[in-house]
Amino acid sequence: MIIDRIENAPQYHTVHAAFERAFDYIHQINIDSIAAGRYEIDGGNMYALVQQYNTKLKEQGFWEAHRRYIDLQYVVQGSEGMGYANIHHLRQGEYDESKDFLPLFGEGDLVTLHSGSFVLLLPEDAHMPGMAIGSPASVKKIVIKIAVE
């Protein structure tokens, strides 16, 4: 898991061959006016999910991880809590290959992501996104799914 501010994105371009392209996508779109939905970047290798939602209370959250994709989650507006744990510290459920979704169970840590922050989540990074900081509030986020390859 990597957490940083979007202005520091160039520091991570060499970590994975596709990171530079993913960050370039964020810089090239009009993040304030882009509508919620799915946007193709490189077919099945990379796509963006623009999300707008209200954060939820921790008891409504769930742990997840992915095997085929790395998540680049960028908070455009608002703030949210992001649960984090290494998948080896949680009990694993049954992986759903069609959704690239691994449910996990247990406890982890919570970090706060503010507007302008991003997080990179690798396959071993269990996460619980969309958690309220205090009470539920509106968040706009771009999630770029990057094939692990």
N, CA, C and O of each residue as an XYZ file, in Angstrom:
596
protein
N       0.849     -1.175      0.000
C       0.000      0.000      0.000
C       0.895      1.238      0.000
O       1.841      1.355      0.779
N       0.559      2.147     -0.898
C       1.251      3.426     -0.978
C       0.198      4.512     -0.863
O      -0.809      4.477     -1.571
N       0.418      5.474      0.020
C      -0.483      6.619      0.169
C       0.345      7.878     -0.024
O       1.425      8.019      0.550
N      -0.171      8.793     -0.839
C       0.552     10.039     -1.073
C      -0.410     11.067     -1.671
O      -1.604     10.805     -1.818
N       0.120     12.221     -2.007
C      -0.640     13.287     -2.663
C      -0.394     13.197     -4.169
O       0.677     12.769     -4.600
N      -1.374     13.594     -4.959
C      -1.294     13.469     -6.413
C      -0.106     14.223     -6.998
O       0.434     13.799     -8.019
N       0.316     15.321     -6.389
C       1.459     16.066     -6.936
C       2.768     15.279     -6.833
O       3.750     15.628     -7.488
N       2.791     14.220     -6.015
C       3.978     13.380     -5.880
C       3.928     12.134     -6.759
O       4.810     11.280     -6.668
N       2.922     12.023     -7.595
C       2.730     10.834     -8.435
C       3.962     10.451     -9.263
O       4.243      9.260     -9.389
N       4.706     11.401     -9.832
C       5.861     11.000    -10.645
C       6.876     10.120     -9.899
O       7.617      9.368    -10.533
N       6.917     10.200     -8.604
C       7.837      9.362     -7.829
C       7.528      7.871     -7.973
O       8.387      7.035     -7.691
N       6.309      7.527     -8.410
C       5.869      6.129     -8.451
C       5.767      5.579     -9.870
O       5.344      4.437    -10.053
N       6.142      6.357    -10.868
C       6.039      5.912    -12.253
C       6.839      4.652    -12.525
O       6.422      3.838    -13.348
N       7.960      4.464    -11.874
C       8.820      3.309    -12.151
C       8.467      2.075    -11.320
O       9.065      1.016    -11.511
N       7.525      2.193    -10.418
C       7.151      1.041     -9.575
C       6.461     -0.037    -10.411
O       6.664     -1.228    -10.177
N       5.663      0.369    -11.365
C       4.941     -0.555    -12.254
C       4.889      0.092    -13.633
O       4.747      1.310    -13.741
N       5.001     -0.698    -14.670
C       5.061     -0.179    -16.033
C       3.856      0.689    -16.411
O       3.986      1.579    -17.251
N       2.687      0.448    -15.807
C       1.469      1.172    -16.191
C       1.133      2.355    -15.284
O       0.182      3.083    -15.569
N       1.878      2.569    -14.209
C       1.512      3.635    -13.277
C       1.570      5.022    -13.920
O       0.702      5.856    -13.666
N       2.573      5.270    -14.739
C       2.672      6.588    -15.365
C       1.440      6.873    -16.218
O       0.896      7.977    -16.173
N       1.004      5.902    -16.982
C      -0.190      6.090    -17.822
C      -1.437      6.321    -16.962
O      -2.282      7.146    -17.311
N      -1.557      5.607    -15.856
C      -2.709      5.778    -14.969
C      -2.742      7.186    -14.375
O      -3.791      7.830    -14.358
N      -1.604      7.659    -13.894
C      -1.554      9.010    -13.335
C      -1.780     10.062    -14.426
O      -2.422     11.084    -14.180
N      -1.257      9.814    -15.626
C      -1.485     10.748    -16.740
C      -2.973     10.875    -17.041
O      -3.453     11.967    -17.347
N      -3.709      9.761    -16.957
C      -5.154      9.798    -17.194
C      -5.822     10.765    -16.212
O      -6.658     11.578    -16.606
N      -5.451     10.673    -14.950
C      -6.036     11.562    -13.938
C      -5.736     13.023    -14.259
O      -6.602     13.884    -14.103
N      -4.529     13.300    -14.702
C      -4.138     14.683    -15.003
C      -4.789     15.211    -16.286
O      -4.947     16.422    -16.438
N      -5.165     14.324    -17.205
C      -5.690     14.758    -18.499
C      -7.196     14.984    -18.515
O      -7.691     15.751    -19.341
N      -7.926     14.340    -17.628
C      -9.384     14.491    -17.639
C      -9.790     15.721    -16.825
O      -9.007     16.239    -16.029
N     -11.002     16.170    -17.034
C     -11.547     17.244    -16.212
C     -12.178     16.571    -14.993
O     -13.340     16.164    -15.034
N     -11.415     16.458    -13.921
C     -11.869     15.686    -12.757
C     -13.073     16.300    -12.059
O     -13.819     15.598    -11.377
N     -13.265     17.594    -12.223
C     -14.398     18.238    -11.560
C     -15.722     17.948    -12.255
O     -16.765     17.896    -11.603
N     -15.690     17.756    -13.583
C     -16.953     17.583    -14.303
C     -17.185     16.167    -14.825
O     -18.276     15.883    -15.319
N     -16.208     15.271    -14.737
C     -16.402     13.923    -15.258
C     -17.520     13.229    -14.476
O     -17.559     13.271    -13.246
N     -18.415     12.597    -15.210
C     -19.573     11.938    -14.596
C     -19.203     10.561    -14.065
O     -18.253      9.934    -14.532
N     -19.966     10.102    -13.085
C     -19.778      8.754    -12.551
C     -19.968      7.749    -13.679
O     -20.825      7.919    -14.547
N     -19.152      6.699    -13.648
C     -19.254      5.647    -14.657
C     -17.922      4.992    -14.907
O     -16.927      5.282    -14.243
N     -17.921      4.092    -15.888
C     -16.713      3.355    -16.265
C     -16.151      3.953    -17.555
O     -16.888      4.246    -18.496
N     -14.825      4.127    -17.574
C     -14.143      4.707    -18.720
C     -12.971      3.804    -19.114
O     -12.105      3.503    -18.292
N     -12.954      3.382    -20.362
C     -11.874      2.537    -20.866
C     -10.618      3.377    -21.068
O     -10.676      4.486    -21.598
N      -9.494      2.837    -20.642
C      -8.202      3.485    -20.873
C      -7.362      2.611    -21.804
O      -6.804      3.087    -22.792
N      -7.287      1.324    -21.467
C      -6.528      0.364    -22.274
C      -7.223     -0.994    -22.220
O      -6.637     -1.989    -21.793
N      -8.480     -1.017    -22.659
C      -9.251     -2.260    -22.660
C      -9.259     -2.916    -21.290
O      -9.474     -2.246    -20.280
N      -9.027     -4.219    -21.248
C      -9.012     -4.956    -19.993
C      -7.764     -4.735    -19.158
O      -7.693     -5.171    -18.009
N      -6.775     -4.052    -19.740
C      -5.531     -3.811    -19.004
C      -5.624     -2.637    -18.035
O      -4.929     -2.599    -17.019
N      -6.498     -1.672    -18.364
C      -6.646     -0.511    -17.492
C      -7.965      0.190    -17.805
O      -8.282      0.463    -18.962
N      -8.721      0.474    -16.753
C      -9.941      1.250    -16.909
C     -10.191      2.038    -15.632
O      -9.661      1.721    -14.567
N     -11.022      3.081    -15.770
C     -11.310      3.952    -14.628
C     -12.773      3.813    -14.232
O     -13.651      3.677    -15.083
N     -13.016      3.849    -12.942
C     -14.354      3.893    -12.374
C     -14.471      5.210    -11.630
O     -13.799      5.419    -10.619
N     -15.317      6.094    -12.123
C     -15.557      7.360    -11.432
C     -16.758      7.130    -10.531
O     -17.831      6.735    -10.988
N     -16.559      7.383     -9.241
C     -17.583      7.076     -8.242
C     -17.942      8.327     -7.449
O     -17.085      9.152     -7.135
N     -19.211      8.446     -7.137
C     -19.685      9.510     -6.260
C     -20.660      8.856     -5.287
O     -21.642      8.242     -5.705
N     -20.389      8.988     -3.991
C     -21.196      8.283     -2.990
C     -21.048      8.952     -1.642
O     -20.210      9.834     -1.454
N     -21.874      8.521     -0.712
C     -21.730      8.927      0.687
C     -20.952      7.845      1.406
O     -21.212      6.655      1.230
N     -19.992      8.268      2.219
C     -19.237      7.299      2.998
C     -20.179      6.589      3.966
O     -21.278      7.064      4.251
N     -19.721      5.440      4.464
C     -20.578      4.628      5.326
C     -19.901      4.370      6.668
O     -18.688      4.517      6.810
N     -20.702      3.988      7.632
C     -20.182      3.643      8.951
C     -19.408      2.336      8.872
O     -19.685      1.497      8.014
N     -18.436      2.161      9.766
C     -17.550      1.000      9.721
C     -18.318     -0.314      9.736
O     -17.921     -1.265      9.061
N     -19.393     -0.383     10.482
C     -20.150     -1.642     10.555
C     -20.820     -1.997      9.226
O     -21.280     -3.126      9.057
N     -20.883     -1.068      8.296
C     -21.431     -1.340      6.969
C     -20.339     -1.693      5.957
O     -20.642     -2.073      4.826
N     -19.087     -1.569      6.356
C     -17.969     -1.815      5.453
C     -17.608     -3.287      5.367
O     -18.084     -4.106      6.153
N     -16.763     -3.608      4.406
C     -16.286     -4.977      4.245
C     -14.873     -4.942      3.668
O     -14.502     -4.026      2.933
N     -14.100     -5.962      4.022
C     -12.735     -6.091      3.535
C     -12.745     -6.750      2.166
O     -13.536     -7.656      1.904
N     -11.859     -6.286      1.300
C     -11.733     -6.853     -0.036
C     -10.288     -6.785     -0.501
O      -9.492     -5.999      0.014
N      -9.961     -7.613     -1.475
C      -8.671     -7.558     -2.164
C      -8.920     -8.071     -3.577
O      -9.967     -8.645     -3.873
N      -7.933     -7.850     -4.444
C      -8.057     -8.238     -5.846
C      -6.793     -8.965     -6.273
O      -5.704     -8.645     -5.797
N      -6.923     -9.925     -7.151
C      -5.769    -10.680     -7.634
C      -5.304    -10.222     -9.009
O      -4.105    -10.226     -9.287
N      -6.237     -9.825     -9.873
C      -5.884     -9.483    -11.254
C      -5.568     -8.010    -11.449
O      -4.900     -7.640    -12.414
N      -6.047     -7.162    -10.534
C      -5.875     -5.721    -10.711
C      -5.290     -5.050     -9.477
O      -5.559     -5.438     -8.340
N      -4.479     -4.027     -9.741
C      -4.004     -3.085     -8.735
C      -4.997     -1.934     -8.744
O      -5.431     -1.507     -9.814
N      -5.360     -1.429     -7.587
C      -6.233     -0.257     -7.503
C      -5.399      0.996     -7.288
O      -4.550      1.052     -6.399
N      -5.656      1.998     -8.119
C      -5.196      3.356     -7.857
C      -6.463      4.125     -7.514
O      -7.287      4.387     -8.390
N      -6.622      4.486     -6.250
C      -7.817      5.195     -5.810
C      -7.423      6.635     -5.477
O      -6.592      6.886     -4.604
N      -8.042      7.569     -6.197
C      -7.736      8.993     -6.057
C      -8.982      9.728     -5.576
O     -10.030      9.666     -6.219
N      -8.871     10.422     -4.452
C      -9.989     11.170     -3.897
C     -10.018     12.564     -4.533
O      -9.109     13.370     -4.331
N     -11.074     12.831     -5.299
C     -11.236     14.098     -5.993
C     -11.831     15.139     -5.052
O     -11.336     16.263     -4.961
N     -12.904     14.755     -4.350
C     -13.586     15.669     -3.426
C     -13.985     14.909     -2.177
O     -14.417     13.758     -2.253
N     -13.841     15.555     -1.022
C     -14.244     14.963      0.246
C     -13.105     14.231      0.930
O     -11.944     14.344      0.535
N     -13.454     13.486      1.953
C     -12.500     12.676      2.719
C     -13.165     11.364      3.083
O     -14.380     11.299      3.271
N     -12.357     10.322      3.180
C     -12.888      9.031      3.599
C     -11.841      8.255      4.367
O     -10.640      8.479      4.216
N     -12.315      7.341      5.192
C     -11.430      6.409      5.853
C     -11.211      5.218      4.941
O     -12.114      4.798      4.218
N      -9.994      4.676      4.982
C      -9.652      3.495      4.192
C      -9.059      2.475      5.144
O      -7.989      2.691      5.713
N      -9.759      1.362      5.314
C      -9.208      0.280      6.116
C      -8.087     -0.380      5.356
O      -8.136     -0.495      4.131
N      -7.060     -0.821      6.093
C      -5.929     -1.512      5.466
C      -5.445     -2.641      6.366
O      -5.370     -2.497      7.586
N      -5.118     -3.767      5.737
C      -4.443     -4.890      6.400
C      -3.805     -5.734      5.306
O      -4.303     -5.766      4.180
N      -2.726     -6.406      5.620
C      -2.172     -7.382      4.704
C      -3.124     -8.575      4.681
O      -3.637     -8.969      5.727
N      -3.365     -9.151      3.514
C      -4.340    -10.246      3.432
C      -3.972    -11.433      4.313
O      -4.844    -12.209      4.703
N      -2.700    -11.579      4.627
C      -2.271    -12.707      5.461
C      -2.640    -12.523      6.935
O      -2.514    -13.458      7.726
N      -3.092    -11.333      7.304
C      -3.534    -11.067      8.668
C      -5.041    -11.201      8.824
O      -5.580    -11.024      9.917
N      -5.720    -11.516      7.720
C      -7.172    -11.661      7.742
C      -7.554    -13.063      7.278
O      -6.768    -13.759      6.637
N      -8.766    -13.454      7.615
C      -9.291    -14.742      7.157
C      -9.884    -14.527      5.773
O     -10.684    -13.616      5.560
N      -9.479    -15.379      4.836
C      -9.919    -15.217      3.459
C     -11.197    -15.992      3.188
O     -11.365    -17.129      3.630
N     -12.099    -15.342      2.444
C     -13.299    -16.007      1.954
C     -13.007    -16.636      0.610
O     -11.847    -16.832      0.248
N     -14.060    -16.954     -0.134
C     -13.905    -17.586     -1.443
C     -13.760    -16.518     -2.522
O     -14.599    -15.626     -2.646
N     -12.695    -16.620     -3.291
C     -12.397    -15.669     -4.357
C     -13.405    -15.827     -5.481
O     -13.689    -16.943     -5.916
N     -13.951    -14.702     -5.954
C     -14.861    -14.676     -7.094
C     -14.071    -14.162     -8.295
O     -13.866    -12.958     -8.445
N     -13.633    -15.081     -9.141
C     -12.785    -14.725    -10.277
C     -13.500    -13.803    -11.262
O     -12.868    -12.922    -11.844
N     -14.805    -13.990    -11.458
C     -15.536    -13.177    -12.421
C     -15.575    -11.698    -12.014
O     -15.676    -10.821    -12.872
N     -15.497    -11.425    -10.724
C     -15.516    -10.049    -10.221
C     -14.153     -9.597     -9.701
O     -14.004     -8.460     -9.251
N     -13.150    -10.491     -9.762
C     -11.833    -10.228     -9.169
C     -12.012     -9.696     -7.748
O     -11.499     -8.635     -7.391
N     -12.747    -10.454     -6.956
C     -13.118    -10.008     -5.614
C     -12.803    -11.110     -4.596
O     -13.333    -12.219     -4.667
N     -11.932    -10.771     -3.656
C     -11.605    -11.674     -2.554
C     -12.140    -11.055     -1.269
O     -11.605    -10.049     -0.804
N     -13.199    -11.644     -0.679
C     -13.683    -11.134      0.610
C     -12.757    -11.582      1.730
O     -12.211    -12.685      1.699
N     -12.591    -10.723      2.708
C     -11.721    -11.023      3.845
C     -12.433    -10.623      5.128
O     -13.350     -9.801      5.122
N     -11.987    -11.228      6.239
C     -12.649    -11.018      7.519
C     -11.613    -10.849      8.614
O     -10.626    -11.583      8.671
N     -11.845     -9.880      9.478
C     -10.938     -9.615     10.586
C     -10.823     -8.132     10.842
O     -11.708     -7.352     10.491
N      -9.726     -7.758     11.454
C      -9.499     -6.362     11.840
C      -8.247     -5.824     11.174
O      -7.313     -6.569     10.874
N      -8.243     -4.517     10.947
C      -7.087     -3.854     10.356
C      -7.003     -2.422     10.848
O      -7.639     -2.053     11.835
N      -6.229     -1.636     10.167
C      -6.018     -0.241     10.535
C      -6.858      0.660      9.643
O      -7.340      0.233      8.593
N      -7.031      1.909     10.065
C      -7.794      2.879      9.292
C      -6.928      4.107      9.048
O      -6.360      4.671      9.982
N      -6.833      4.513      7.792
C      -6.137      5.750      7.433
C      -7.158      6.690      6.801
O      -8.205      6.253      6.323
N      -6.845      7.972      6.803
C      -7.750      8.962      6.229
C      -7.179      9.463      4.911
O      -6.013      9.848      4.825
N      -8.022      9.451      3.890
C      -7.667      9.997      2.585
C      -8.461     11.286      2.379
O      -9.691     11.285      2.447
N      -7.758     12.367      2.130
C      -8.384     13.666      1.887
C      -8.363     13.965      0.392
O      -7.667     13.295     -0.370
N      -9.114     14.952     -0.016
C      -9.120     15.403     -1.399
C      -7.684     15.662     -1.844
O      -6.923     16.343     -1.158
N      -7.321     15.106     -3.009
C      -5.958     15.251     -3.515
C      -5.041     14.111     -3.149
O      -3.900     14.066     -3.609
N      -5.520     13.175     -2.320
C      -4.724     12.012     -1.923
C      -5.032     10.826     -2.826
O      -6.123     10.714     -3.385
N      -4.050      9.945     -2.955
C      -4.280      8.687     -3.657
C      -3.701      7.545     -2.846
O      -2.852      7.737     -1.976
N      -4.180      6.358     -3.153
C      -3.654      5.145     -2.552
C      -3.472      4.119     -3.666
O      -4.337      3.976     -4.530
N      -2.359      3.412     -3.645
C      -2.104      2.298     -4.549
C      -2.232      1.017     -3.735
O      -1.549      0.840     -2.726
N      -3.107      0.131     -4.178
C      -3.395     -1.108     -3.461
C      -3.021     -2.293     -4.337
O      -3.613     -2.510     -5.394
N      -2.038     -3.052     -3.888
C      -1.542     -4.221     -4.602
C      -2.343     -5.458     -4.180
O      -3.130     -5.378     -3.237
N      -2.162     -6.597     -4.855
C      -2.971     -7.781     -4.530
C      -2.900     -8.248     -3.075
O      -3.852     -8.862     -2.592
N      -1.832     -7.985     -2.381
C      -1.742     -8.409     -0.966
C      -2.320     -7.386      0.005
O      -2.303     -7.596      1.218
N      -2.830     -6.281     -0.529
C      -3.362     -5.203      0.298
C      -4.879     -5.320      0.443
O      -5.627     -4.947     -0.461
N      -5.317     -5.832      1.570
C      -6.750     -5.843      1.866
C      -7.151     -4.413      2.184
O      -6.410     -3.681      2.840
N      -8.325     -4.022      1.716
C      -8.780     -2.660      1.963
C     -10.279     -2.631      2.184
O     -11.029     -3.485      1.710
N     -10.681     -1.607      2.927
C     -12.092     -1.349      3.219
C     -12.325      0.124      2.890
O     -12.177      0.985      3.757
N     -12.690      0.416      1.629
C     -12.855      1.810      1.216
C     -14.192      2.395      1.636
O     -15.112      1.683      2.037
N     -14.268      3.718      1.531
C     -15.548      4.406      1.705
C     -16.041      4.546      3.128
O     -17.244      4.678      3.354
N     -15.131      4.519      4.100
C     -15.537      4.627      5.501
C     -15.693      6.091      5.907
O     -14.896      6.946      5.519
N     -16.716      6.358      6.681
C     -16.983      7.708      7.170
C     -15.928      8.136      8.188
O     -15.466      7.337      9.003
N     -15.567      9.385      8.123
C     -14.732     10.007      9.149
C     -15.726     10.805      9.995
O     -16.125     11.907      9.621
N     -16.113     10.247     11.118
C     -17.184     10.852     11.919
C     -18.517     10.416     11.352
O     -18.922      9.267     11.528
N     -19.209     11.323     10.671
C     -20.505     10.981     10.091
C     -20.385     10.864      8.574
O     -19.472     11.441      7.984
N     -21.293     10.126      7.933
C     -21.237      9.969      6.477
C     -21.224     11.311      5.745
O     -21.894     12.262      6.145
N     -20.448     11.363      4.669
C     -20.304     12.582      3.878
C     -20.067     12.199      2.416
O     -19.699     11.064      2.113
N     -20.280     13.146      1.528
C     -20.133     12.918      0.096
C     -18.665     12.851     -0.317
O     -17.836     13.627      0.157
N     -18.360     11.906     -1.211
C     -17.010     11.733     -1.748
C     -17.116     11.501     -3.250
O     -18.024     10.818     -3.724
N     -16.178     12.076     -3.988
C     -16.005     11.749     -5.399
C     -14.616     11.164     -5.535
O     -13.632     11.735     -5.064
N     -14.551     10.004     -6.193
C     -13.279      9.283     -6.276
C     -13.140      8.663     -7.650
O     -14.126      8.277     -8.277
N     -11.898      8.572     -8.110
C     -11.582      7.850     -9.334
C     -10.771      6.636     -8.941
O      -9.726      6.753     -8.301
N     -11.261      5.467     -9.329
C     -10.545      4.208     -9.095
C     -10.067      3.719    -10.456
O     -10.871      3.433    -11.343
N      -8.755      3.627    -10.610
C      -8.207      3.090    -11.846
C      -7.744      1.668    -11.565
O      -6.934      1.425    -10.671
N      -8.275      0.736    -12.347
C      -7.940     -0.676    -12.230
C      -6.810     -0.962    -13.230
O      -6.964     -0.771    -14.436
N      -5.678     -1.422    -12.698
C      -4.474     -1.643    -13.486
C      -4.135     -3.136    -13.440
O      -3.896     -3.684    -12.364
N      -4.114     -3.791    -14.596
C      -3.821     -5.220    -14.644
C      -2.441     -5.486    -14.042
O      -1.475     -4.777    -14.323
N      -2.373     -6.523    -13.208
C      -1.122     -6.887    -12.547
C      -0.095     -7.340    -13.564
O       1.070     -6.950    -13.488
N      -0.515     -8.159    -14.515
C       0.331     -8.745    -15.567
C       1.384     -9.538    -14.952
O       2.209    -10.121    -15.655
